[in-house]
Amino acid sequence: MTILVPVDESEASQAGLSAAVDIARSAGEDIVLVTVGPLPETSAQRDEAFDVLGKHLDQIAGGVTGVKVRTRVQLAGDPVRGILEVADDEKVSQIVMAHTAGSGAALEMGPFGPGLFDASVTEDVEKSASVPVTVVRG
């Protein structure tokens, strides 16, 4: 079984990851870290996005101990669609994510597109996911 954990550069991301690691350890599950980036206009932008976001995910994954962790970069533009696409593709048993009360614009940082932990993103994932979603306050 696998837990999907959306991450970005926010502090909320760390709260979701910490909760997911605890759940994964106790349940003997693996973790897939995913970040959703904006849709690139060119293949050079696509390659750069995969490189930058992939390195960031690898750095986060390197700090996780006690569970098996894989990473996925999804260039979907829309965070909800990207998270759900990876959840389906990876056949995850659940999604663990944090949310903040802030707006997506407040969470835009670096190479990441709209913040993954905007309350509306979390709510839309909860409503649309085909697996349970555990929401952690960030």
PyMOL commands that set and color helices and strands:
alter all, ss='L'
color gray80, all
select helices_A, chain A and resi 11-27+43-62+79-90+104-107+119-128
alter helices_A, ss='H'
color red, helices_A
select strands_A, chain A and resi 2-6+30-37+69-75+94-99+133-137
alter strands_A, ss='S'
color yellow, strands_A
deselect
rebuild
show_as cartoon
